Amino acid sequence: MSRRFGRSTTTRRLLTRLSVAVAGAAAGAIVFSGVATAAPVAPAPPPLQGLLEQFTKNAPQASDFLGGLLGTPGVTELIEGATGQEVGATTAKDFMFPAPTFGCGVAGNPMTVTVASAQAGPNFPLPPWIERGNLRFQAVPAHLAIPKESGLQVAWFNVTTLEGGVVPLDDTLLNVPTLSKTVETGEGTVLAALFGQVKYDSGTTCTALGTVGQFTA
């Protein structure tokens, strides 16, 4: 079950947690952990979006082609009319700094970093599909292996709407964790803290102490 906070005393509790995340990430001394919880479920993409995503995966150059189409007069209106989805193109924004990460690394090193970012919507028809008012969080530990299980989490708080929550980055592709999640944050300025663990088939576990960021959804 997801944890979500409204306009109540829980807001102060989330702000406190974010403050702790900032301090812990900056000092590199606090290990964040917790049980992953269910996140808000994003609506299923329309059939055309599914076809577009499959097409661009098989032909990466198609993303550039679609991106060029978005600037062509009349094409945006045509796509919106055919799909009912708002058309747009965005780029990912990094968290303020890479999260110090222990327990894994490259070439036998016991420490590395986890790079994290967030991407706002609307981002359609280009993959990844993100609607307006949503942020897609993603992370990549600097460790050369295929993830087996994601225990990464993001605590977020929208300072515009005073809404927030804690969500796991538990999306998968072909049963492999993608270390990502699209979250319905609502439009506004969003503060976020990312922390947690990633487990690998080799038995290695990467523990990211934490990083923070500010994003516009």
N, C-alpha and C positions, 0 to 999 in steps of 0.2 A: 504494500500500500504506500502511495506517495505521501510525502509530508509537505503541506502547503500552509502558508501563513497569511492571514488577512490583516485588517486594520485593528489590531488589538495589542495586548502586551507581548504576544509572540513576536511582533516586529522587533521589539527591543532585544528579545532573545536572539534573533537571527543576526541583528547588528553586532551583538556581542560576539557571536560565533565568527562572523566575518573579521572582526577586529583581532580575535585570537588567531585566525588563519593568517592575517597580514603579519602579525608579530612572529608567529612560528615560522613562516616562510622566510622572512627577513633574517631571523636569527639562525635558522637552520637547525633548530634544536627540538622542535616539537613534531612528533609523528602523528599524523592524522589517520584515524581508522574509524570503521563503523560498518554497520550492516547495510548493504545496498537496498534501496527501496525503489518501488515502481515509480516511474516518471509519467507525466501527462502523456497520453497517447496521441501522436500526431495523426490527423486524418489520412486515410489511404489516398495515394495519388490517383488521378483519373487514368483511364486506360491509355490515353495518348502519352501521358507522362511516363508510364511504364515502358512504352515502346521507345520513347526518346532516350531514356536512361540506358536501355539495352543497346540501342543504336550507338550512342556515344561511347559506351564501354568497348564495343567491338571496333569502333573507328574513332580514336581520340581526336583526329583532326575535325570531326564533326562539331566538337564544342566551339572551335574557332569559327566554323561556318555559321552555327546558330547565333553566336555572339555578334557576328557581322549583320545578321538578319535583323537583330533587335533595333539597329539604328536605321533601318529602311522604312520610309514613310508607309503607313498602312499595315505593315506586317504585325506590329504589336497589337493593334486593334483586332486584326484577323485571328491571332492566336488566342487573345482574351475571349473573343466571341465564340471560338470553337471549343475552348476548354473550360471557360468560366473561372480561370485562374489569372491573377494579376501577374503581368510580365515584368521582369526586372533582372538585373545582374549585379551581384555584390562580390566582395572579396573578403577573405578571412582576416581578422585582426588578432595579433598575438597578445597573450597575457603579458604583464609588465616585465616578467623575467622568467627564465627557465626554472622549473622546480628542481631543487637538489634531490637526487635520487640515490638510494643506497640498496645494496644487495645484488646489484647487477652492473654490467658495464660492457666495454669493448676491450678485446684482447686481455681478458682476465682481470681487468680493473674492477674493484669492488664498489665503485661510485661512478655515477654519470648524471645526466640531467633529463628531465621530461619537458618537451616543448609542447605548449598548449595554445589553442586559439579558439575564437568564436566567430561565426559568420551569421549575419542578419539576413532576413528576407525583405522584399520578395526576391527570390532567385529561381526563375522559371523562364524558359524551359531548360536552362542549363543545369546539369547536376552539380552539387546535390540539391534536391528540391526543398526549398524553404519558403514558407508563407510569411507575409508581413506579420509582425508581432511575435516572431519566433527567433530564437538563437540556436544555432547548431554548434555545440561544444565538441572539440576533438583534441586528443593528446597523442603524443608519440614519444615513448621513452627511447633514449639512444642505446638500444640493445638489439643486437642482430639475432632475432628469433621471432617465431610466430606465436602470438599470444594464445593462451589456453583459456584464461578466465580474467575478466576485468572487475576489479574492485575499486576503480576510480570513481570519484563522486565530485559533483559541483554543488556548492551552496551559493544560491543567487538571491539578489534582492533588487527589486525595481524601485528606485527612489522616487519615480514619478507616480506610480500607482500604489506604492507601499505594499506590494505583494512580493512573496518570495517562496523559496522552497529548497529542498535538497534532493538531487536526482542522481542516479547511477549512470555512468557512461557504458551502457550494456547493450548497445546495438550490435548486431552480428551480420556477417555476409558469408553465406555458405557455411554456417555454424562456426565461423571464426570471428572473435571479437574485433570490432572496428575501433574500439576505444572512443566512441562518439555517441552523441545523443542530441536530437532536436527537441528543444524545450519551448513551450508556450509561455513566454515571459510577459507578454503584452508589450505594447510600444512604450518607449521611454528610455531613461538611462539606467543601465543594469550594472550592479557591482557583483563580482563573482569570485569565488575562491575554489581552486581545484586541488584535490589531494587524494591519496589512496594507494592501492597496490595493483600490480599486474602480474599474473602468474603465467609461466610458460611450461611447455611439455617437458622440458629438461629438468624441471623441478626448481628452476630459478624463480625468485620473486623480486620484482622491482618495487620499492617503496618510495613514492614521491612525497616529500615533506609538505609541499604546498606552494602555490603561486596565486597571484590575484590579478584582476583586471577590471577595466571599466569599458562597457560597450554600449552602443546605441541600437536598440531594437526597433 
